[in-house]
Amino acid sequence: MRKAILALIDFFHPPFRKYISQHNFRYLATGGGTLLLGILTYYFAYFYIFKTQEVNLWLIVVERETACLFTDYAVVIPTSFILNKYLIFTQSELKGRVQLFRFINLQLINILANYVLLKFLLELLKDFPTLSLLSRVIVSVLMALFSYLYQHYFTFGVKKFGKKNNTS
């Protein structure tokens, strides 16, 4: 399955080979796929699962949009972790539970940062509706870059061997 998914992604890489490495292209492709999955999950939840404005989630009552967002995260976060662990960052020697803990930390940071940055930009640009939409794109790009660096160097980090400290 892994080889088939990577072969499919790699099939589209050649036109971009001059501009982006295969590893980064794979990361963008899987990230774009999970973004699309999230949008489709949200849409499906909004129109087919939650049909009332207020949704009772056992202990709390939330707005329909919030319930859809919870559903989106419940599908996308595990999918994203699996894709990153088994397709993108396969060289990591960290235990799976450590990677999962770090990945969930990243997702919590992303959720909070997305909310804060988007709220800030929307308040700043409230008189310019077209730019407000652009702010969502800006926040998404910033969070994608942050997520890649966080995952590359921390969540799925690989120890660097071979360099010795030769101080005399």
C-alpha positions in Angstrom: 0.0 0.0 0.0 2.8 2.4 0.9 4.6 1.8 -2.4 1.4 2.3 -4.4 0.6 5.6 -2.6 4.2 6.9 -3.1 4.2 5.8 -6.7 1.0 7.8 -7.3 2.5 10.9 -5.6 5.8 10.5 -7.4 4.1 10.2 -10.7 3.2 13.9 -10.4 6.6 15.1 -9.1 8.6 15.4 -12.4 7.3 18.8 -13.5 8.2 20.2 -10.1 11.5 18.4 -9.7 13.5 21.7 -10.4 11.7 23.5 -7.6 11.0 21.1 -4.8 12.6 17.9 -3.5 10.8 14.6 -3.7 10.5 14.5 0.1 8.9 18.0 0.3 6.6 17.2 -2.6 5.4 14.1 -0.9 4.8 16.1 2.3 2.8 18.8 0.3 0.8 16.1 -1.5 -0.2 14.2 1.7 -0.9 17.5 3.4 -3.0 18.7 0.5 -4.8 15.3 0.6 -5.6 15.6 4.3 -6.7 19.2 3.8 -9.1 18.0 1.1 -10.2 15.2 3.4 -10.9 17.7 6.1 -13.0 19.9 3.9 -15.0 16.9 2.6 -15.5 15.6 6.2 -16.7 19.0 7.4 -19.0 19.3 4.4 -20.4 15.8 4.9 -20.9 16.4 8.7 -22.6 19.8 8.1 -25.1 18.6 5.5 -25.7 15.0 6.5 -24.8 14.3 10.1 -25.6 17.5 12.1 -28.9 18.9 11.0 -29.7 21.2 13.9 -28.1 24.5 14.9 -27.2 23.1 18.4 -25.7 19.7 18.7 -25.8 17.7 21.9 -22.4 15.9 22.4 -23.3 13.9 25.5 -21.9 16.3 28.1 -21.9 19.6 26.2 -24.1 21.4 23.6 -22.2 23.0 20.8 -23.0 24.9 17.6 -23.4 22.9 14.4 -20.1 24.4 13.0 -18.2 23.4 16.1 -19.5 19.8 16.0 -18.5 19.6 12.3 -15.0 20.9 13.2 -14.7 18.2 15.9 -15.7 15.6 13.3 -13.1 17.1 10.8 -10.3 16.8 13.4 -11.4 13.3 14.5 -10.9 12.1 10.9 -8.0 14.3 9.8 -5.6 14.1 12.7 -5.2 10.3 12.8 -5.0 10.1 9.0 -2.4 12.8 8.9 -0.3 11.1 11.6 -0.4 7.8 9.8 0.6 9.3 6.5 3.4 11.3 8.0 4.7 8.4 10.1 4.5 5.7 7.4 5.0 7.7 4.2 7.0 10.9 4.8 9.1 10.7 7.9 10.1 7.0 7.8 13.7 7.5 9.0 12.7 8.4 12.5 13.9 6.0 15.2 11.6 7.5 17.9 9.0 5.2 19.4 5.5 5.5 17.9 3.9 6.7 21.2 6.5 9.5 21.4 5.8 10.6 17.8 2.0 10.4 18.5 2.3 12.5 21.7 4.4 15.1 19.8 2.1 15.1 16.8 -1.0 15.7 19.1 0.9 18.6 20.7 1.5 20.0 17.2 -2.2 19.7 16.4 -3.2 21.5 19.6 -0.7 24.3 18.8 -2.1 24.4 15.2 -5.7 24.7 16.4 -4.9 27.5 18.8 -2.6 29.3 16.4 -5.1 29.0 13.6 -7.8 30.5 15.8 -5.7 33.3 17.1 -4.0 34.3 13.8 -7.2 34.1 11.9 -9.2 36.1 14.5 -6.4 38.7 14.5 -6.3 39.0 10.7 -10.1 39.0 10.4 -10.4 41.8 12.9 -7.6 43.7 11.2 -9.2 43.3 7.7 -12.9 43.4 8.7 -13.6 46.2 6.3 -12.1 44.2 3.3 -14.0 41.0 2.7 -11.8 39.8 -0.1 -8.7 40.2 2.0 -10.4 38.4 4.8 -10.5 35.3 2.6 -6.8 35.8 1.8 -6.1 35.9 5.5 -7.3 32.2 5.7 -4.8 31.3 3.0 -2.0 33.2 4.7 -2.7 31.5 8.0 -2.9 28.1 6.3 0.5 28.6 4.5 2.2 29.8 7.7 0.8 26.9 9.7 1.8 24.4 7.0 5.4 25.7 7.1 5.5 25.6 10.9 4.0 22.1 10.9 6.6 20.8 8.4 9.5 22.2 10.4 8.0 21.0 13.7 7.5 17.5 12.4 10.8 17.3 10.5 13.0 18.4 13.4 10.9 17.4 16.5 8.0 15.0 16.0 9.7 12.6 13.6 13.2 13.9 14.1 16.2 11.7 13.1 19.4 11.7 15.1 22.4 12.8 13.2 25.3 10.5 13.5 28.9 10.8 12.3 29.9 14.2 13.6 32.3 14.0 16.5 33.4 16.9 18.6 37.2 17.2 18.0 38.1 19.8 20.5 41.7 19.5 21.8 
